[in-house]
Amino acid sequence: MTDTNTLLMMLALLLAIGAFAGVVAGLLGVGGGIILVPAFYFAFSGLGYDSPALMQICLATSLATIVFTSVRSVLSHNRKGAVDWAILRGWAPGIGLGAVAGMLATTALRSAALMVVFGVLGLIIGLYLAFGRTDWRLGDHMPGGVRRAVMSPVIGFLSVLMGIGGGSFGVPLMSLYGVPIHRAVATAAGFGVIIAVPSVVGFLLGTPPAQGLPPFQLGYVNLVAFVIVISMTLLTAPLGVRLAHSMDPKPLKRLFAVFIMVMALNMLRKAMWG
């Protein structure tokens, strides 16, 4: 049984995590998963929850929040006509298959292995955010045929292994193939739905080891973290949007890239040396 003080501390940490994730999402248009996964991990482990499936719990809970935020985002973008439904329809089957494979791999891997995956991919994402250029191109049109059949499952698979939605991989990919940034962001929100829904269903049906679990678990998803983060994101994302219109986002984006890389390196340190 978790004592009252630990529960109160857990609630306070989750409120802070949700508030920060909402502000950053509104300010920079970056999905919350890249923040939520390490934040959940360090919060839960700092409170003494030492489940051997702790990393899986953090990934699953992050993806559960992405179901809600991605659906809301894609509907909002669609009202402005920004979603490229042709890209979404073409890439959806492969991304969905990759997401299911990622969920199965996640439940089979050790937490330390998932921390290494998150750390390495987090460093790559951070470097792209810091140094990537909008004029970089791999082609003038999104790939089809065999290349799409290979690339789409990889996006779904790696996204689930990191507990993130479609933005971190989808937006750079579409930008590299000449999709305007506003359409890339809008369409990547649709990627997020396709990634999160099947993987979260699998995580909800799973059964993590009983020892060291945080309270309020349903399968691998922590319900209290899910509810608090969604609630705080709704409250604080509009603040981030207002801040985005009042300051230059470029230096903030580079600062956030450094933050991601520090979190990724810390995750690698924890995985390798505890």
Backbone as CSV, one residue per row, in Angstrom:
resi,resn,N_x,N_y,N_z,CA_x,CA_y,CA_z,C_x,C_y,C_z
1,MET,0.852,-1.205,0.000,0.000,0.000,0.000,0.882,1.248,0.000
2,THR,0.627,2.168,-0.908,1.403,3.404,-0.988,0.937,4.380,0.080
3,ASP,1.895,4.992,0.818,1.499,5.913,1.877,1.056,7.247,1.297
4,THR,0.346,8.009,2.139,-0.274,9.263,1.679,0.751,10.264,1.190
5,ASN,1.877,10.401,1.890,2.905,11.370,1.493,3.471,11.043,0.111
6,THR,3.694,9.767,-0.146,4.206,9.364,-1.461,3.187,9.662,-2.550
7,LEU,1.910,9.393,-2.250,0.856,9.694,-3.223,0.791,11.186,-3.528
8,LEU,0.878,12.014,-2.481,0.829,13.466,-2.679,2.027,13.940,-3.506
9,MET,3.204,13.379,-3.209,4.389,13.742,-3.984,4.239,13.313,-5.440
10,MET,3.678,12.131,-5.645,3.445,11.645,-7.007,2.495,12.585,-7.751
11,LEU,1.425,12.995,-7.109,0.470,13.904,-7.739,1.126,15.233,-8.087
12,ALA,1.948,15.768,-7.165,2.617,17.049,-7.404,3.577,16.946,-8.588
13,LEU,4.338,15.856,-8.653,5.271,15.669,-9.766,4.532,15.537,-11.099
14,LEU,3.443,14.786,-11.098,2.681,14.600,-12.339,2.038,15.904,-12.799
15,LEU,1.568,16.717,-11.851,1.023,18.027,-12.212,2.089,18.892,-12.883
16,ALA,3.295,18.882,-12.317,4.383,19.671,-12.888,4.782,19.145,-14.266
17,ILE,4.851,17.824,-14.406,5.215,17.215,-15.690,4.183,17.585,-16.761
18,GLY,2.899,17.448,-16.429,1.847,17.770,-17.389,1.847,19.230,-17.788
19,ALA,2.076,20.117,-16.808,2.106,21.550,-17.101,3.256,21.892,-18.038
20,PHE,4.426,21.341,-17.756,5.602,21.615,-18.593,5.409,21.065,-20.003
21,ALA,4.907,19.844,-20.104,4.693,19.231,-21.420,3.703,20.050,-22.244
22,GLY,2.652,20.560,-21.608,1.666,21.359,-22.319,2.241,22.663,-22.840
23,VAL,3.033,23.353,-22.014,3.640,24.613,-22.440,4.579,24.388,-23.621
24,VAL,5.424,23.350,-23.522,6.387,23.080,-24.596,5.670,22.685,-25.882
25,ALA,4.609,21.883,-25.764,3.850,21.484,-26.949,3.245,22.704,-27.637
26,GLY,2.674,23.614,-26.864,2.096,24.819,-27.439,3.138,25.779,-27.982
27,LEU,4.289,25.844,-27.319,5.335,26.793,-27.698,6.084,26.361,-28.946
28,LEU,6.427,25.069,-29.024,7.304,24.592,-30.090,6.634,23.605,-31.030
29,GLY,5.396,23.202,-30.728,4.723,22.224,-31.568,5.337,20.848,-31.493
30,VAL,6.047,20.571,-30.400,6.709,19.276,-30.222,5.802,18.371,-29.409
31,GLY,5.677,17.115,-29.842,4.843,16.168,-29.116,5.339,15.926,-27.705
32,GLY,4.430,15.543,-26.830,4.763,15.412,-25.419,5.577,14.187,-25.061
33,GLY,5.542,13.133,-25.904,6.175,11.878,-25.531,7.656,11.998,-25.250
34,ILE,8.354,12.820,-26.019,9.787,12.980,-25.845,10.113,13.576,-24.478
35,ILE,9.151,14.287,-23.875,9.304,14.828,-22.524,8.744,13.861,-21.494
36,LEU,7.571,13.294,-21.794,6.849,12.520,-20.791,7.565,11.252,-20.385
37,VAL,8.153,10.537,-21.339,8.761,9.243,-21.005,9.879,9.398,-19.974
38,PRO,10.903,10.234,-20.227,11.932,10.373,-19.188,11.402,11.012,-17.909
39,ALA,10.452,11.941,-18.041,9.902,12.575,-16.833,9.155,11.563,-15.975
40,PHE,8.330,10.738,-16.595,7.648,9.669,-15.853,8.668,8.744,-15.188
41,TYR,9.693,8.369,-15.953,10.653,7.399,-15.427,11.355,7.950,-14.182
42,PHE,11.861,9.170,-14.275,12.603,9.720,-13.141,11.679,10.045,-11.972
43,ALA,10.425,10.402,-12.250,9.466,10.648,-11.165,9.132,9.349,-10.436
44,PHE,8.752,8.321,-11.183,8.358,7.057,-10.549,9.540,6.388,-9.836
45,SER,10.702,6.367,-10.496,11.858,5.727,-9.854,12.310,6.527,-8.642
46,GLY,12.225,7.864,-8.718,12.582,8.694,-7.575,11.669,8.491,-6.375
47,LEU,10.426,8.095,-6.630,9.473,7.823,-5.554,9.605,6.394,-5.011
48,GLY,10.522,5.634,-5.590,10.780,4.297,-5.062,10.079,3.159,-5.771
49,TYR,9.377,3.449,-6.865,8.735,2.369,-7.616,9.793,1.738,-8.526
50,ASP,10.084,0.477,-8.288,11.211,-0.159,-8.966,10.773,-1.370,-9.791
51,SER,9.608,-1.281,-10.382,9.110,-2.384,-11.203,10.102,-2.716,-12.309
52,PRO,10.325,-4.002,-12.589,11.163,-4.360,-13.734,10.563,-3.913,-15.068
53,ALA,9.279,-3.557,-15.056,8.607,-3.065,-16.271,8.370,-1.554,-16.207
54,LEU,9.175,-0.836,-15.418,8.911,0.594,-15.235,9.014,1.367,-16.545
55,MET,10.003,1.057,-17.355,10.137,1.769,-18.630,8.947,1.479,-19.536
56,GLN,8.474,0.236,-19.549,7.290,-0.099,-20.347,6.073,0.691,-19.872
57,ILE,5.936,0.859,-18.566,4.824,1.634,-18.001,4.898,3.084,-18.475
58,CYS,6.104,3.650,-18.472,6.271,5.036,-18.918,5.937,5.188,-20.402
59,LEU,6.395,4.251,-21.224,6.102,4.298,-22.660,4.604,4.164,-22.914
60,ALA,3.970,3.189,-22.254,2.540,2.947,-22.470,1.700,4.135,-22.023
61,THR,2.058,4.734,-20.886,1.288,5.868,-20.368,1.454,7.086,-21.272
62,SER,2.668,7.301,-21.757,2.896,8.391,-22.708,2.047,8.203,-23.966
63,LEU,2.034,6.984,-24.508,1.249,6.710,-25.720,-0.246,6.874,-25.457
64,ALA,-0.705,6.539,-24.242,-2.127,6.731,-23.917,-2.508,8.208,-23.985
65,THR,-1.622,9.088,-23.507,-1.913,10.528,-23.612,-1.905,10.965,-25.074
66,ILE,-1.068,10.325,-25.890,-0.956,10.710,-27.297,-2.221,10.342,-28.066
67,VAL,-2.915,9.265,-27.659,-4.205,8.952,-28.294,-5.107,10.176,-28.226
68,PHE,-5.223,10.745,-27.041,-6.113,11.888,-26.826,-5.619,13.129,-27.569
69,THR,-4.337,13.476,-27.369,-3.832,14.729,-27.938,-3.746,14.662,-29.465
70,SER,-3.422,13.482,-30.021,-3.306,13.370,-31.481,-4.666,13.466,-32.160
71,VAL,-5.677,12.810,-31.595,-7.027,12.905,-32.167,-7.494,14.363,-32.153
72,ARG,-7.298,15.007,-31.015,-7.695,16.420,-30.890,-6.938,17.287,-31.900
73,SER,-5.639,17.010,-32.058,-4.815,17.808,-32.959,-5.202,17.598,-34.420
74,VAL,-5.412,16.335,-34.826,-5.706,16.078,-36.235,-7.075,16.646,-36.611
75,LEU,-8.038,16.615,-35.696,-9.347,17.213,-35.976,-9.229,18.727,-36.125
76,SER,-8.407,19.335,-35.265,-8.209,20.781,-35.338,-7.519,21.174,-36.645
77,HIS,-6.473,20.432,-37.016,-5.775,20.723,-38.281,-6.679,20.473,-39.483
78,ASN,-7.517,19.444,-39.397,-8.383,19.124,-40.527,-9.401,20.230,-40.785
79,ARG,-9.853,20.888,-39.726,-10.794,22.007,-39.907,-10.158,23.138,-40.715
80,LYS,-8.817,23.209,-40.673,-8.104,24.226,-41.446,-7.629,23.689,-42.794
81,GLY,-8.007,22.438,-43.104,-7.628,21.842,-44.377,-6.157,21.519,-44.505
82,ALA,-5.469,21.308,-43.378,-4.015,21.137,-43.416,-3.570,19.684,-43.504
83,VAL,-4.453,18.722,-43.214,-4.058,17.312,-43.207,-3.987,16.790,-44.639
84,ASP,-2.874,16.145,-44.987,-2.736,15.522,-46.297,-3.232,14.082,-46.182
85,TRP,-4.495,13.873,-46.535,-5.115,12.557,-46.341,-4.547,11.514,-47.287
86,ALA,-4.026,11.922,-48.431,-3.424,10.955,-49.356,-2.179,10.332,-48.728
87,ILE,-1.337,11.158,-48.115,-0.156,10.632,-47.414,-0.595,9.747,-46.257
88,LEU,-1.566,10.215,-45.492,-1.996,9.481,-44.299,-2.558,8.113,-44.672
89,ARG,-3.391,8.056,-45.707,-3.961,6.768,-46.121,-2.884,5.820,-46.632
90,GLY,-1.932,6.349,-47.384,-0.892,5.504,-47.954,0.070,4.942,-46.914
91,TRP,0.344,5.737,-45.874,1.333,5.338,-44.877,0.712,4.646,-43.663
92,ALA,-0.600,4.770,-43.486,-1.257,4.253,-42.276,-1.083,2.744,-42.071
93,PRO,-1.297,1.892,-43.093,-1.194,0.447,-42.826,0.177,0.032,-42.306
94,GLY,1.231,0.527,-42.941,2.584,0.166,-42.506,2.900,0.702,-41.121
95,ILE,2.494,1.947,-40.842,2.748,2.524,-39.522,2.010,1.738,-38.446
96,GLY,0.766,1.368,-38.724,-0.010,0.586,-37.753,0.615,-0.770,-37.474
97,LEU,1.083,-1.462,-38.522,1.748,-2.752,-38.329,3.027,-2.586,-37.517
98,GLY,3.777,-1.543,-37.829,4.993,-1.274,-37.072,4.704,-0.974,-35.612
99,ALA,3.606,-0.265,-35.347,3.233,0.059,-33.969,2.902,-1.203,-33.178
100,VAL,2.163,-2.127,-33.792,1.834,-3.386,-33.112,3.111,-4.182,-32.833
101,ALA,4.001,-4.240,-33.822,5.273,-4.932,-33.617,6.084,-4.258,-32.508
102,GLY,6.048,-2.926,-32.467,6.756,-2.195,-31.417,6.200,-2.497,-30.042
103,MET,4.870,-2.599,-29.923,4.254,-2.933,-28.639,4.694,-4.324,-28.167
104,LEU,4.701,-5.292,-29.091,5.114,-6.652,-28.731,6.586,-6.685,-28.336
105,ALA,7.417,-5.950,-29.059,8.841,-5.902,-28.727,9.065,-5.225,-27.380
106,THR,8.304,-4.163,-27.115,8.461,-3.422,-25.864,8.175,-4.293,-24.655
107,THR,7.104,-5.083,-24.714,6.762,-5.930,-23.576,7.748,-7.086,-23.403
108,ALA,8.479,-7.417,-24.470,9.434,-8.521,-24.394,10.826,-8.064,-23.953
109,LEU,11.158,-6.793,-24.169,12.493,-6.291,-23.852,12.625,-5.922,-22.376
110,ARG,13.853,-5.894,-21.898,14.129,-5.405,-20.550,14.081,-3.880,-20.545
111,SER,13.767,-3.309,-19.375,13.705,-1.851,-19.259,15.025,-1.199,-19.650
112,ALA,16.151,-1.810,-19.265,17.456,-1.219,-19.582,17.656,-1.108,-21.092
113,ALA,17.219,-2.118,-21.840,17.350,-2.072,-23.301,16.500,-0.949,-23.885
114,LEU,15.295,-0.769,-23.355,14.422,0.307,-23.834,15.003,1.678,-23.494
115,MET,15.673,1.787,-22.354,16.320,3.052,-21.994,17.446,3.383,-22.968
116,VAL,18.197,2.366,-23.389,19.260,2.595,-24.376,18.659,3.045,-25.707
117,VAL,17.584,2.378,-26.142,16.903,2.768,-27.390,16.439,4.221,-27.300
118,PHE,15.775,4.563,-26.190,15.282,5.932,-26.025,16.440,6.921,-26.036
119,GLY,17.518,6.589,-25.331,18.654,7.495,-25.257,19.290,7.754,-26.603
120,VAL,19.524,6.687,-27.372,20.180,6.838,-28.681,19.281,7.618,-29.649
121,LEU,18.011,7.218,-29.755,17.103,7.914,-30.671,16.814,9.339,-30.204
122,GLY,16.761,9.545,-28.879,16.570,10.892,-28.345,17.715,11.813,-28.732
123,LEU,18.953,11.294,-28.696,20.102,12.095,-29.130,19.981,12.471,-30.600
124,ILE,19.557,11.525,-31.437,19.404,11.793,-32.874,18.344,12.878,-33.103
125,ILE,17.212,12.756,-32.402,16.139,13.756,-32.550,16.615,15.123,-32.077
126,GLY,17.323,15.148,-30.937,17.843,16.405,-30.411,18.818,17.068,-31.374
127,LEU,19.704,16.282,-31.974,20.661,16.830,-32.944,19.946,17.381,-34.171
128,TYR,18.896,16.684,-34.625,18.136,17.184,-35.782,17.445,18.511,-35.443
129,LEU,16.845,18.576,-34.251,16.188,19.819,-33.846,17.184,20.973,-33.761
130,ALA,18.400,20.664,-33.303,19.401,21.716,-33.117,20.025,22.170,-34.433
131,PHE,20.293,21.209,-35.330,21.092,21.534,-36.512,20.393,21.276,-37.843
132,GLY,19.202,20.656,-37.821,18.500,20.372,-39.066,18.097,21.643,-39.790
133,ARG,18.107,21.582,-41.111,17.763,22.752,-41.937,16.514,22.469,-42.744
134,THR,15.712,23.501,-42.932,14.446,23.344,-43.649,14.658,23.084,-45.137
135,ASP,15.849,23.398,-45.664,16.077,23.202,-47.100,16.714,21.843,-47.424
136,TRP,16.942,20.993,-46.424,17.441,19.642,-46.694,16.377,18.844,-47.439
137,ARG,16.781,18.084,-48.457,15.837,17.303,-49.252,16.407,15.932,-49.604
138,LEU,15.552,14.920,-49.528,15.861,13.594,-50.057,15.114,13.335,-51.360
139,GLY,14.096,14.147,-51.633,13.311,13.991,-52.847,12.211,15.032,-52.880
140,ASP,11.486,15.080,-53.998,10.421,16.063,-54.173,9.042,15.520,-53.829
141,HIS,8.937,14.207,-53.641,7.639,13.599,-53.334,7.852,12.508,-52.284
142,MET,6.826,12.281,-51.476,6.895,11.202,-50.495,7.078,9.859,-51.199
143,PRO,7.915,8.986,-50.648,8.171,7.695,-51.306,6.914,6.837,-51.377
144,GLY,6.874,5.992,-52.387,5.814,5.000,-52.521,6.432,3.628,-52.719
145,GLY,5.603,2.655,-53.030,6.093,1.326,-53.367,6.898,0.682,-52.252
146,VAL,8.040,0.094,-52.642,8.864,-0.673,-51.706,9.430,0.231,-50.608
147,ARG,9.871,1.444,-50.975,10.455,2.330,-49.960,9.426,2.677,-48.886
148,ARG,8.206,2.974,-49.275,7.159,3.258,-48.289,6.851,2.016,-47.455
149,ALA,6.834,0.852,-48.111,6.538,-0.394,-47.403,7.595,-0.700,-46.341
150,VAL,8.821,-0.246,-46.574,9.890,-0.449,-45.583,9.885,0.654,-44.535
151,MET,9.746,1.901,-44.969,9.894,3.032,-44.063,8.717,3.187,-43.104
152,SER,7.493,2.912,-43.570,6.327,3.162,-42.713,6.303,2.277,-41.464
153,PRO,6.582,0.955,-41.561,6.614,0.178,-40.316,7.734,0.601,-39.373
154,VAL,8.853,1.076,-39.931,9.968,1.523,-39.080,9.531,2.720,-38.232
155,ILE,8.779,3.648,-38.840,8.283,4.803,-38.087,7.406,4.342,-36.927
156,GLY,6.441,3.448,-37.203,5.564,2.958,-36.145,6.324,2.204,-35.072
157,PHE,7.255,1.363,-35.487,8.022,0.532,-34.552,8.872,1.383,-33.616
158,LEU,9.669,2.284,-34.184,10.562,3.099,-33.361,9.782,4.072,-32.474
159,SER,8.656,4.580,-32.975,7.854,5.510,-32.179,7.326,4.840,-30.917
160,VAL,6.855,3.597,-31.035,6.357,2.887,-29.857,7.501,2.569,-28.902
161,LEU,8.654,2.185,-29.429,9.798,1.910,-28.559,10.253,3.147,-27.791
162,MET,9.891,4.334,-28.286,10.217,5.573,-27.571,9.021,6.157,-26.830
163,GLY,7.813,5.629,-27.069,6.632,6.178,-26.419,6.218,7.526,-26.953
164,ILE,6.481,7.770,-28.249,6.190,9.077,-28.839,5.186,8.926,-29.971
165,GLY,4.625,10.049,-30.405,3.655,10.050,-31.497,4.334,10.187,-32.847
166,GLY,3.630,10.792,-33.795,4.131,10.824,-35.162,5.056,11.967,-35.490
167,GLY,5.150,12.962,-34.613,5.859,14.184,-34.978,7.362,14.066,-35.070
168,SER,7.975,13.361,-34.126,9.437,13.361,-34.041,10.089,12.702,-35.248
169,PHE,9.446,11.694,-35.815,9.971,11.057,-37.028,9.209,11.507,-38.275
170,GLY,7.897,11.686,-38.158,7.079,11.997,-39.319,7.335,13.372,-39.897
171,VAL,7.455,14.391,-39.044,7.661,15.751,-39.549,9.001,15.887,-40.267
172,PRO,10.127,15.433,-39.681,11.383,15.506,-40.441,11.332,14.721,-41.750
173,LEU,10.719,13.538,-41.724,10.642,12.733,-42.944,9.884,13.471,-44.041
174,MET,8.705,13.980,-43.707,7.907,14.680,-44.717,8.599,15.952,-45.190
175,SER,9.261,16.655,-44.278,9.990,17.863,-44.673,11.119,17.528,-45.643
176,LEU,11.805,16.399,-45.407,12.900,15.991,-46.288,12.400,15.629,-47.687
177,TYR,11.100,15.330,-47.807,10.512,15.022,-49.115,9.613,16.148,-49.620
178,GLY,9.860,17.356,-49.133,9.251,18.535,-49.717,7.836,18.861,-49.287
179,VAL,7.295,18.186,-48.251,5.959,18.522,-47.748,6.064,19.801,-46.926
180,PRO,5.262,20.829,-47.221,5.316,22.074,-46.433,5.134,21.780,-44.943
181,ILE,5.804,22.562,-44.109,5.895,22.239,-42.689,4.524,22.182,-42.020
182,HIS,3.604,23.090,-42.381,2.301,23.074,-41.715,1.515,21.812,-42.077
183,ARG,1.675,21.345,-43.323,1.013,20.097,-43.718,1.699,18.890,-43.079
184,ALA,3.009,18.958,-42.931,3.742,17.867,-42.288,3.324,17.720,-40.826
185,VAL,3.227,18.839,-40.114,2.830,18.801,-38.702,1.411,18.254,-38.566
186,ALA,0.505,18.733,-39.424,-0.890,18.288,-39.362,-1.022,16.806,-39.684
187,THR,-0.316,16.349,-40.712,-0.407,14.948,-41.119,0.262,14.044,-40.099
188,ALA,1.347,14.505,-39.493,2.029,13.721,-38.462,1.143,13.502,-37.240
189,ALA,0.211,14.428,-36.989,-0.752,14.203,-35.898,-1.591,12.957,-36.200
190,GLY,-1.919,12.769,-37.489,-2.617,11.549,-37.885,-1.754,10.314,-37.708
191,PHE,-0.443,10.442,-38.005,0.475,9.336,-37.717,0.396,8.960,-36.238
192,GLY,0.303,9.991,-35.376,0.265,9.750,-33.935,-0.922,8.902,-33.516
193,VAL,-2.081,9.156,-34.121,-3.275,8.350,-33.816,-3.037,6.897,-34.201
194,ILE,-2.474,6.684,-35.401,-2.261,5.333,-35.914,-1.216,4.591,-35.075
195,ILE,-0.231,5.311,-34.572,0.794,4.711,-33.711,0.221,4.368,-32.343
196,ALA,-0.519,5.303,-31.760,-0.899,5.172,-30.352,-2.063,4.216,-30.114
197,VAL,-3.088,4.245,-30.967,-4.299,3.470,-30.673,-4.031,1.968,-30.581
198,PRO,-3.460,1.313,-31.617,-3.267,-0.135,-31.488,-2.271,-0.517,-30.414
199,SER,-1.230,0.304,-30.232,-0.236,-0.042,-29.210,-0.816,0.083,-27.809
200,VAL,-1.636,1.109,-27.563,-2.222,1.284,-26.230,-3.226,0.178,-25.923
201,VAL,-3.999,-0.251,-26.926,-4.908,-1.390,-26.702,-4.121,-2.601,-26.220
202,GLY,-2.991,-2.873,-26.882,-2.147,-3.990,-26.465,-1.598,-3.804,-25.059
203,PHE,-1.151,-2.586,-24.741,-0.599,-2.320,-23.410,-1.671,-2.446,-22.317
204,LEU,-2.891,-2.026,-22.609,-3.978,-2.145,-21.631,-4.316,-3.602,-21.329
205,LEU,-4.166,-4.461,-22.329,-4.478,-5.878,-22.162,-3.326,-6.659,-21.539
206,GLY,-2.145,-6.044,-21.480,-0.971,-6.729,-20.933,-0.987,-6.761,-19.409
207,THR,-0.116,-7.582,-18.852,-0.019,-7.726,-17.390,1.437,-7.589,-16.971
208,PRO,1.820,-6.432,-16.410,3.203,-6.272,-15.961,3.452,-7.071,-14.682
209,PRO,4.720,-7.357,-14.364,5.032,-8.016,-13.092,4.473,-7.224,-11.908
210,ALA,4.020,-7.920,-10.892,3.290,-7.283,-9.788,4.181,-6.433,-8.891
211,GLN,5.467,-6.761,-8.780,6.300,-6.083,-7.789,6.698,-4.679,-8.250
212,GLY,6.693,-3.745,-7.305,7.211,-2.404,-7.532,6.391,-1.517,-8.428
213,LEU,5.113,-1.859,-8.639,4.284,-1.061,-9.553,3.830,0.238,-8.893
214,PRO,3.760,1.332,-9.657,3.068,2.523,-9.155,1.585,2.205,-8.952
215,PRO,0.885,2.973,-8.122,-0.551,2.729,-7.933,-1.361,3.146,-9.164
216,PHE,-2.599,2.636,-9.216,-3.566,3.011,-10.261,-3.129,2.548,-11.652
217,GLN,-2.719,1.289,-11.750,-2.336,0.723,-13.040,-3.502,-0.004,-13.699
218,LEU,-3.623,0.124,-15.020,-4.503,-0.720,-15.832,-3.625,-1.284,-16.932
219,GLY,-3.270,-2.566,-16.819,-2.253,-3.106,-17.696,-0.955,-2.359,-17.457
220,TYR,-0.358,-1.890,-18.559,0.891,-1.126,-18.449,0.650,0.388,-18.349
221,VAL,-0.595,0.832,-18.399,-0.908,2.266,-18.395,-1.206,2.731,-16.968
222,ASN,-0.529,3.796,-16.542,-0.811,4.386,-15.238,-1.936,5.404,-15.398
223,LEU,-3.082,5.088,-14.807,-4.283,5.894,-15.043,-4.185,7.287,-14.447
224,VAL,-3.608,7.410,-13.256,-3.552,8.735,-12.628,-2.610,9.650,-13.413
225,ALA,-1.502,9.111,-13.905,-0.599,9.921,-14.731,-1.292,10.344,-16.018
226,PHE,-2.032,9.429,-16.627,-2.753,9.738,-17.863,-3.741,10.887,-17.644
227,VAL,-4.567,10.784,-16.604,-5.608,11.792,-16.364,-4.992,13.149,-16.033
228,ILE,-3.983,13.159,-15.170,-3.387,14.429,-14.755,-2.680,15.107,-15.924
229,VAL,-1.919,14.346,-16.695,-1.173,14.951,-17.801,-2.126,15.509,-18.860
230,ILE,-3.166,14.755,-19.197,-4.145,15.265,-20.165,-4.784,16.555,-19.648
231,SER,-5.181,16.573,-18.399,-5.831,17.757,-17.817,-4.901,18.963,-17.836
232,MET,-3.648,18.774,-17.426,-2.705,19.894,-17.378,-2.330,20.369,-18.771
233,THR,-2.221,19.442,-19.725,-1.898,19.836,-21.095,-2.985,20.741,-21.672
234,LEU,-4.243,20.398,-21.414,-5.348,21.234,-21.890,-5.268,22.642,-21.305
235,LEU,-4.824,22.742,-20.060,-4.745,24.039,-19.389,-3.555,24.866,-19.854
236,THR,-2.390,24.214,-20.069,-1.163,24.984,-20.282,-0.738,25.114,-21.739
237,ALA,-1.244,24.265,-22.636,-0.864,24.388,-24.049,-1.233,25.762,-24.632
238,PRO,-2.424,26.313,-24.319,-2.725,27.662,-24.835,-1.722,28.718,-24.376
239,LEU,-1.166,28.561,-23.158,-0.127,29.486,-22.698,1.104,29.382,-23.583
240,GLY,1.488,28.164,-23.938,2.619,27.978,-24.830,2.384,28.603,-26.188
241,VAL,1.155,28.485,-26.699,0.818,29.087,-27.989,0.963,30.605,-27.918
242,ARG,0.474,31.201,-26.841,0.603,32.660,-26.678,2.073,33.066,-26.605
243,LEU,2.880,32.304,-25.884,4.312,32.607,-25.797,4.978,32.504,-27.164
244,ALA,4.545,31.524,-27.964,5.131,31.329,-29.292,4.929,32.548,-30.179
245,HIS,3.817,33.241,-29.988,3.518,34.413,-30.815,4.177,35.684,-30.284
246,SER,4.803,35.600,-29.121,5.392,36.797,-28.519,6.916,36.757,-28.476
247,MET,7.528,35.663,-28.945,8.992,35.560,-28.918,9.482,34.721,-30.085
248,ASP,10.778,34.845,-30.355,11.404,34.099,-31.448,11.572,32.632,-31.028
249,PRO,10.934,31.695,-31.764,11.005,30.291,-31.331,12.329,29.595,-31.658
250,LYS,13.159,30.174,-32.550,14.366,29.461,-32.984,15.345,29.196,-31.844
251,PRO,15.732,30.222,-31.047,16.644,29.912,-29.934,16.004,28.996,-28.903
252,LEU,14.683,29.106,-28.718,13.990,28.219,-27.788,14.020,26.777,-28.278
253,LYS,13.905,26.617,-29.600,13.955,25.271,-30.177,15.326,24.643,-29.948
254,ARG,16.381,25.449,-30.095,17.732,24.922,-29.860,17.928,24.597,-28.373
255,LEU,17.381,25.435,-27.510,17.466,25.161,-26.073,16.734,23.868,-25.740
256,PHE,15.576,23.665,-26.353,14.818,22.433,-26.125,15.584,21.227,-26.664
257,ALA,16.291,21.403,-27.782,17.100,20.316,-28.329,18.184,19.905,-27.342
258,VAL,18.816,20.891,-26.710,19.828,20.593,-25.684,19.183,19.853,-24.521
259,PHE,17.999,20.303,-24.111,17.273,19.645,-23.019,17.002,18.175,-23.351
260,ILE,16.542,17.900,-24.584,16.273,16.520,-25.004,17.553,15.692,-24.951
261,MET,18.662,16.256,-25.441,19.911,15.503,-25.463,20.424,15.219,-24.050
262,VAL,20.247,16.179,-23.140,20.648,15.942,-21.746,19.803,14.820,-21.135
263,MET,18.481,14.855,-21.383,17.605,13.794,-20.880,17.981,12.445,-21.480
264,ALA,18.305,12.434,-22.787,18.681,11.186,-23.451,19.979,10.626,-22.880
265,LEU,20.962,11.505,-22.659,22.231,11.069,-22.084,22.045,10.548,-20.664
266,ASN,21.173,11.204,-19.913,20.903,10.739,-18.551,20.236,9.366,-18.572
267,MET,19.340,9.139,-19.549,18.700,7.842,-19.690,19.748,6.763,-20.024
268,LEU,20.691,7.102,-20.906,21.759,6.158,-21.232,22.622,5.872,-20.002
269,ARG,22.901,6.904,-19.230,23.708,6.717,-18.004,23.011,5.771,-17.038
270,LYS,21.679,5.978,-16.859,20.925,5.113,-15.949,20.908,3.668,-16.450
271,ALA,20.787,3.506,-17.765,20.720,2.154,-18.325,22.046,1.415,-18.149
272,MET,23.155,2.137,-18.272,24.459,1.488,-18.278,25.086,1.362,-16.885
273,TRP,24.841,2.385,-16.059,25.513,2.377,-14.748,24.560,2.440,-13.568
274,GLY,23.250,2.586,-13.837,22.267,2.564,-12.759,22.208,3.863,-11.972
